[in-house]
Amino acid sequence: MQRWIAAILAVLNTANGLAMLFASSIWWANVPGVPETGPLNLHFVQDVGAAFLVAGLALAARAWRPIYWPAAVAGSGFLAAHALIHLAMIATGHDHHAATDLALVILPAALALYSAFPNRGERHA
């Protein structure tokens, strides 16, 4: 189950990262809440897109070969840190898209962490 979750999240995060890298303005205009933060900062979007791409590839490695779980833990670390920022924004009332953030940022980060760490049978794979 963990490997399937990692595979699904790998596809989603890789696609998001590629969109941020190669279709930045379209990504910026169409993600809920993003245009409200101000004008497009291409360099920033592409930097964060690179992080999403790496996280997706790390989760893909976990899905492909369980022994690569440390890479998935590292990639999931970025997703978890990103989710914590959104949780802090929700908690302080600075998030106007809390339901979207819960569904598209926080839940996937929690699932990524769950899928990244090995279960007992995989520790010595």
trRosetta pair geometry for C-beta under 8 A, 3 or more apart (Angstrom, degrees):
i j d omega theta_ij theta_ji phi_ij phi_ji
1 4 5.8 -57 -152 35 34 111
1 5 6.4 33 153 -17 67 105
2 5 5.8 -55 -150 37 32 110
2 6 6.2 34 151 -20 66 107
2 62 7.9 -80 140 152 98 117
2 114 6.8 -138 -120 133 93 77
2 115 4.4 156 -167 -136 75 63
2 119 6.5 -180 -6 -29 147 107
3 6 5.4 -50 -145 37 34 115
3 7 6.3 39 153 -24 65 103
3 62 6.9 -154 -119 134 69 80
3 63 4.9 119 -171 -133 77 60
3 66 6.7 -68 -82 -81 118 90
3 115 7.2 149 -71 -163 19 102
4 7 5.6 -51 -148 33 32 113
4 8 6.5 30 155 -16 65 103
4 63 7.4 99 -83 -132 17 107
5 8 5.9 -54 -148 36 32 108
5 9 6.2 23 156 -10 66 110
5 111 5.4 -132 -177 174 126 106
5 112 7.9 -157 140 -87 104 36
5 114 6.8 -21 109 91 159 104
5 115 4.0 -145 91 -82 111 133
6 9 5.9 -61 -144 45 28 106
6 10 6.0 39 153 -31 65 107
6 59 4.6 -163 -168 -174 81 87
6 60 7.5 175 147 -77 94 22
6 62 4.4 -104 -168 94 155 114
6 63 4.2 -168 101 -62 105 89
6 72 6.1 -33 -134 -133 128 142
6 112 7.5 92 -110 -134 66 59
6 115 4.0 -180 -59 153 82 130
6 116 6.9 126 -100 -75 114 52
7 10 5.4 -50 -146 28 29 117
7 11 6.8 28 156 -17 62 100
7 59 7.5 -169 -72 142 20 96
7 60 7.0 71 -120 -117 56 58
7 63 3.7 123 -69 -140 79 153
8 11 6.0 -54 -157 32 32 108
8 12 6.5 24 151 -12 65 109
9 12 5.6 -56 -143 42 36 110
9 13 5.8 27 162 -12 71 111
9 56 7.4 -149 135 -118 66 68
9 59 5.1 -89 95 173 101 162
9 108 6.0 146 -122 -163 109 98
9 111 6.3 177 -65 107 136 111
9 112 5.3 -179 170 -88 162 88
9 115 6.6 167 21 44 137 154
10 13 6.3 -60 -138 43 23 101
10 14 5.9 22 162 -17 62 114
10 56 5.0 106 -160 -170 52 69
10 57 7.2 92 -153 -87 99 16
10 59 3.9 -157 -77 98 84 101
10 60 3.7 127 -162 -64 144 73
10 62 7.8 -170 -64 48 124 91
10 63 5.7 -101 -10 1 145 136
11 14 6.0 -60 -143 40 23 109
11 15 6.2 22 159 -17 62 111
11 56 7.3 163 -22 -158 5 114
11 60 7.9 104 -52 -85 54 102
12 15 5.9 -58 -148 38 26 109
12 16 6.3 25 155 -18 63 108
12 56 7.3 -156 75 -112 48 112
12 108 7.0 -111 99 -135 145 143
13 16 5.5 -51 -143 38 33 113
13 17 6.2 36 156 -20 65 106
13 52 5.1 -148 -173 -177 83 82
13 53 7.5 177 141 -91 83 20
13 55 5.0 -89 167 97 147 100
13 56 3.3 -170 95 -75 94 93
13 59 6.4 94 38 24 137 137
13 75 7.8 115 124 168 161 120
13 79 7.3 -69 -105 -82 139 125
13 108 7.8 158 -62 162 100 135
13 112 7.9 61 -45 -96 144 134
14 17 5.7 -55 -147 38 29 112
14 18 6.3 27 156 -17 64 107
14 52 7.7 179 -87 138 20 83
14 53 6.0 63 -132 -135 57 59
14 56 3.3 -177 -54 143 68 150
14 57 6.4 99 -94 -53 107 64
14 60 6.9 34 -49 -40 135 128
15 18 5.8 -56 -146 38 30 109
15 19 6.3 31 155 -19 64 106
15 56 7.5 163 8 -123 52 159
16 19 5.7 -55 -148 36 30 111
16 20 6.3 28 154 -18 64 106
16 27 7.9 106 -160 -136 65 128
16 49 7.5 -149 133 -131 67 74
16 52 4.9 -87 99 162 103 147
16 56 7.4 165 44 -55 89 134
17 20 5.7 -56 -147 37 30 110
17 21 6.2 25 155 -16 65 110
17 49 4.8 122 -157 -178 57 67
17 50 6.7 97 -161 -98 109 11
17 51 7.4 -154 -113 71 112 41
17 52 3.5 -169 -74 94 90 92
17 53 3.0 179 147 -57 149 69
17 54 7.4 161 -125 5 158 51
17 55 7.5 166 -57 43 133 87
17 56 5.7 -135 5 7 130 130
18 21 5.7 -58 -144 40 31 110
18 22 5.8 -16 173 19 69 114
18 49 7.4 161 -38 -177 8 112
18 53 6.4 102 -52 -97 61 109
19 22 6.9 -76 -126 55 20 79
19 23 5.0 -47 -158 55 65 107
19 26 7.3 -97 -171 85 97 103
19 27 4.7 130 140 -81 101 119
19 49 7.3 -143 75 -130 53 120
20 23 7.8 -30 -55 61 11 65
20 24 6.0 46 -171 -104 45 72
20 27 5.2 -145 -91 125 55 175
20 45 5.3 -149 -167 166 92 85
20 46 6.4 167 141 -101 86 37
20 48 6.2 -94 175 89 154 84
20 49 2.6 -166 99 -92 115 112
20 52 6.2 96 20 38 141 135
20 53 8.0 -134 55 -37 108 97
21 24 7.2 -43 178 -61 4 92
21 46 5.4 81 -118 -136 58 81
21 49 4.2 -176 -49 130 72 141
21 50 6.6 93 -84 -63 114 65
21 53 6.7 16 -29 -45 134 137
23 26 4.3 -34 163 43 104 119
23 27 5.6 118 102 -28 82 92
24 27 5.6 -58 -146 37 28 112
24 28 6.1 30 157 -22 66 108
24 40 6.8 114 138 -168 103 126
24 42 5.5 89 121 -133 160 75
24 45 4.5 116 -149 105 110 140
24 46 6.1 -48 -86 -59 134 83
24 49 7.3 -97 -95 -37 91 147
25 28 5.5 -49 -143 35 32 116
25 29 6.3 27 159 -16 64 109
25 40 5.8 -14 -110 -113 73 167
25 42 7.8 -23 -59 -96 81 95
26 29 6.0 -60 -147 39 28 107
26 30 6.1 0 164 0 64 121
27 30 6.5 -84 -146 47 21 96
27 31 6.1 15 171 -24 67 113
27 34 7.8 -45 137 107 71 171
27 45 6.7 145 83 -171 126 131
27 49 7.8 104 74 -87 174 121
28 31 7.0 -55 -134 25 18 102
28 34 5.6 -141 -155 132 53 129
28 35 6.5 101 154 -79 78 74
28 40 4.6 37 178 -104 174 105
28 45 6.1 -66 -68 -96 106 151
29 34 7.9 -87 -50 87 9 114
29 35 6.0 47 -126 -72 44 122
31 34 4.2 53 79 -7 102 133
32 97 5.1 153 134 -137 113 152
32 100 4.9 -77 81 -169 143 171
33 36 5.5 -60 -160 32 47 119
33 37 7.3 53 150 -33 71 97
33 95 7.8 -1 -136 -158 150 74
33 96 6.5 164 -111 67 106 89
33 97 4.2 -106 -56 4 129 144
33 100 6.9 178 -13 79 122 141
33 101 7.7 -1 11 -57 163 100
34 37 6.0 -50 -166 14 41 114
36 96 7.3 -58 111 49 170 132
38 41 7.7 32 96 -29 109 101
40 45 6.8 -26 -164 -23 87 139
41 44 3.9 34 106 20 116 120
41 45 6.4 150 83 -18 64 86
42 45 5.9 -58 -145 37 29 109
42 46 6.2 22 160 -13 66 111
43 46 6.0 -62 -148 41 27 107
43 47 6.3 31 154 -22 64 107
44 47 5.7 -54 -147 33 30 112
44 48 6.4 21 158 -10 65 107
45 48 6.1 -60 -149 42 29 105
45 49 6.0 36 150 -26 64 110
46 49 5.1 -49 -141 35 34 120
46 50 6.6 43 156 -25 63 96
47 50 5.9 -51 -158 27 30 112
47 51 7.0 28 146 -16 61 102
48 51 5.4 -50 -156 33 41 115
48 52 6.6 41 148 -17 69 101
49 52 5.6 -52 -148 37 36 110
49 53 6.2 39 152 -22 66 104
50 53 5.5 -52 -147 35 32 115
50 54 6.4 31 154 -17 65 104
51 54 5.9 -53 -147 37 31 109
51 55 6.3 33 153 -19 64 106
51 78 5.2 -165 175 -168 109 149
52 55 5.6 -53 -146 38 32 113
52 56 6.3 35 154 -20 65 106
52 78 7.8 -149 -80 122 43 134
53 56 5.7 -56 -150 36 29 112
53 57 6.4 26 154 -16 64 106
54 57 5.7 -54 -145 39 32 109
54 58 6.2 35 154 -22 65 106
54 75 6.2 -157 127 -111 74 97
54 78 7.4 83 83 4 105 159
55 58 5.7 -54 -147 35 30 113
55 59 6.5 27 154 -15 64 105
55 75 3.7 138 -135 -173 56 95
55 76 6.9 121 -152 -65 102 33
55 78 5.1 -118 -75 63 123 125
55 79 5.5 123 -161 -43 150 101
55 112 7.4 -4 176 -155 113 151
56 59 5.8 -56 -149 38 31 108
56 60 6.3 35 151 -22 65 105
56 75 7.3 -157 -4 -170 21 139
57 60 5.3 -50 -147 34 35 116
57 61 6.6 43 151 -24 64 98
57 75 7.3 -167 65 -98 61 146
58 61 5.6 -45 -153 27 34 114
58 62 6.9 35 148 -17 61 101
58 68 7.9 -157 -162 148 61 110
58 71 4.2 -151 -145 148 90 89
58 72 5.1 162 146 -91 90 41
58 74 6.0 -124 -145 72 156 89
58 75 2.9 176 64 -32 140 137
58 76 7.5 -129 106 -21 127 66
59 62 5.5 -49 -153 34 39 115
59 63 6.4 39 149 -19 67 103
59 72 5.3 87 -100 -127 49 95
59 75 5.6 -124 -36 99 77 146
59 76 7.2 99 -77 -60 99 87
59 112 6.3 -76 -93 -138 130 97
59 115 7.0 47 -144 102 102 127
59 116 7.1 -77 -106 -86 79 89
60 63 5.6 -53 -147 37 35 111
60 64 6.1 32 154 -19 67 110
61 64 5.7 -59 -145 39 29 110
61 65 6.5 -39 178 46 66 89
61 68 3.9 -100 148 132 105 150
61 71 4.8 2 76 81 145 143
61 72 6.5 -151 72 -52 92 87
62 65 7.6 -89 -133 69 17 50
62 66 6.9 37 -166 -121 61 40
62 68 5.6 -130 -78 91 48 92
62 69 5.5 74 -121 -102 101 53
62 71 6.7 -155 -50 74 86 91
62 72 3.4 24 -50 -55 137 143
62 115 6.7 116 121 138 143 93
62 116 6.0 -98 -100 -123 164 56
64 68 7.1 16 67 31 91 139
65 68 4.9 79 83 -4 95 108
66 69 6.2 5 177 -45 59 101
66 118 6.4 90 175 -115 103 104
66 122 4.5 -107 163 -147 136 124
66 125 4.9 34 90 63 115 170
67 122 7.7 -151 -73 -179 48 93
67 125 4.9 -136 -71 96 85 104
68 71 4.9 -22 171 25 93 119
68 72 6.7 97 120 -19 81 95
69 72 5.3 -57 -151 39 45 114
69 73 6.3 51 152 -25 73 99
69 116 6.1 121 -164 172 80 59
69 117 6.5 76 -180 -137 126 22
69 118 4.7 -92 -56 -50 172 93
69 122 6.8 104 -39 134 141 129
70 73 5.5 -48 -148 31 37 114
70 74 6.6 37 154 -18 65 102
71 74 5.8 -56 -155 36 33 111
71 75 6.4 29 151 -14 67 107
72 75 5.6 -53 -142 41 34 110
72 76 5.9 34 157 -19 67 109
72 112 7.6 -155 178 -179 91 82
72 115 6.9 -98 170 111 139 83
72 116 3.7 -169 127 -131 103 87
73 76 5.8 -57 -143 41 27 111
73 77 6.5 43 149 -35 60 98
73 113 7.9 57 -130 -134 64 62
73 116 4.6 142 -76 152 54 128
73 117 6.4 69 -89 -75 106 67
74 77 5.5 -43 -156 16 33 120
74 78 7.7 33 150 -15 58 92
75 78 6.1 -48 -167 26 40 108
75 79 7.0 32 143 -10 67 105
75 112 7.3 -109 110 180 90 127
75 116 7.3 -172 61 -107 88 131
76 79 5.3 -54 -150 41 45 113
76 80 5.9 48 150 -23 74 104
76 109 7.1 126 -166 -160 78 64
76 112 4.0 177 -120 135 100 105
76 113 4.8 149 164 -79 136 56
76 115 7.7 172 -84 63 139 82
76 116 4.3 -106 -10 -37 147 152
77 80 5.7 -53 -143 37 30 111
77 81 6.3 31 156 -19 64 105
78 81 5.9 -56 -148 36 30 109
78 82 6.3 31 154 -18 64 108
79 82 5.6 -55 -149 37 31 114
79 83 6.3 33 151 -20 64 106
79 108 6.7 -98 -173 116 132 91
79 109 4.1 -174 142 -115 95 84
79 112 4.8 42 74 55 154 159
79 113 7.7 -148 82 -42 111 81
80 83 5.5 -53 -147 36 33 113
80 84 6.4 37 153 -23 65 102
80 109 4.9 143 -87 178 48 115
80 110 7.9 97 -105 -74 86 44
80 112 7.3 -139 -48 78 83 114
80 113 5.8 63 -73 -62 123 121
81 84 5.7 -49 -149 31 33 113
81 85 6.9 38 151 -20 62 99
82 85 5.9 -52 -159 29 33 113
82 86 6.9 27 148 -12 64 105
82 105 6.5 -118 127 -165 101 107
82 109 6.6 -164 68 -87 91 136
83 86 5.6 -57 -152 39 37 109
83 87 6.2 41 150 -22 69 104
83 105 5.3 165 -104 145 74 87
83 106 4.6 118 -154 -110 110 57
83 108 8.0 -167 -78 69 124 72
83 109 3.6 -120 -35 31 142 163
83 110 7.3 174 -178 -37 171 73
84 87 5.4 -48 -143 35 35 115
84 88 6.4 38 155 -20 64 102
85 88 5.8 -54 -152 34 30 111
85 89 6.6 30 150 -18 63 105
86 89 5.5 -52 -149 35 36 113
86 90 6.4 38 152 -19 66 102
86 95 6.7 79 -165 -103 71 146
86 101 4.6 -168 -179 -173 131 128
86 105 4.8 76 5 110 168 148
86 106 6.1 -131 88 -58 126 95
87 90 5.6 -52 -148 36 33 111
87 91 6.2 32 154 -19 66 108
87 106 6.2 101 -65 -105 94 125
88 91 5.6 -54 -143 39 31 112
88 92 6.2 14 162 -6 65 112
89 92 6.2 -65 -142 46 26 99
89 94 4.6 -91 -158 78 78 97
89 95 4.1 98 127 -53 102 106
89 101 7.6 -126 75 -142 118 172
90 93 7.9 37 178 -68 29 25
90 94 8.0 -88 -56 54 18 63
90 95 4.5 -40 -80 37 58 142
90 98 4.8 100 -123 -122 109 104
90 101 6.5 -159 -60 83 118 141
90 102 7.7 72 -90 -59 158 91
95 98 5.0 104 110 -75 116 76
95 101 6.0 -47 -175 1 139 154
97 100 4.2 -32 166 42 103 121
97 101 5.7 112 106 -26 84 94
98 101 5.6 -59 -144 40 30 110
98 102 6.2 34 157 -23 66 105
99 102 5.7 -50 -147 33 30 113
99 103 6.4 19 157 -10 63 110
100 103 6.0 -65 -148 44 28 104
100 104 5.7 -15 171 16 69 119
101 104 6.6 -70 -121 55 22 85
101 105 4.8 -29 -162 31 66 123
101 106 6.2 59 142 -14 76 102
102 105 7.4 -19 -57 51 9 81
102 106 5.0 -37 -134 43 44 125
102 107 6.3 58 158 -26 61 99
103 106 7.8 33 -1 46 16 85
103 107 5.8 -11 -139 18 29 131
104 107 7.6 31 -25 43 13 98
104 108 6.7 -3 -175 -4 32 123
105 108 6.7 -75 -153 41 12 103
105 109 6.5 8 158 -18 56 114
106 109 5.8 -58 -149 35 28 111
106 110 6.5 26 156 -17 64 106
107 110 5.8 -55 -148 36 33 110
107 111 6.3 30 155 -15 66 107
108 111 5.5 -56 -144 41 34 111
108 112 6.1 41 154 -27 67 103
109 112 5.5 -49 -146 31 31 115
109 113 6.7 32 154 -17 63 101
110 113 5.9 -52 -152 35 32 110
110 114 6.4 33 149 -18 64 107
111 114 5.4 -53 -147 38 35 115
111 115 6.1 27 157 -15 68 109
112 115 5.9 -60 -143 42 28 105
112 116 6.0 33 157 -32 64 110
113 116 5.7 -53 -142 26 28 115
113 117 7.0 16 169 -11 62 103
114 117 7.3 -70 -159 33 22 96
118 122 3.7 -136 -161 90 110 113
118 123 5.3 155 107 -74 138 55
118 125 7.4 -154 -139 3 140 117
119 122 5.4 82 51 12 66 106
119 123 8.0 -105 96 -34 34 80
120 123 6.4 -32 -161 -12 34 114
121 125 7.7 58 134 -63 65 99
122 125 4.8 -22 -157 -26 62 125
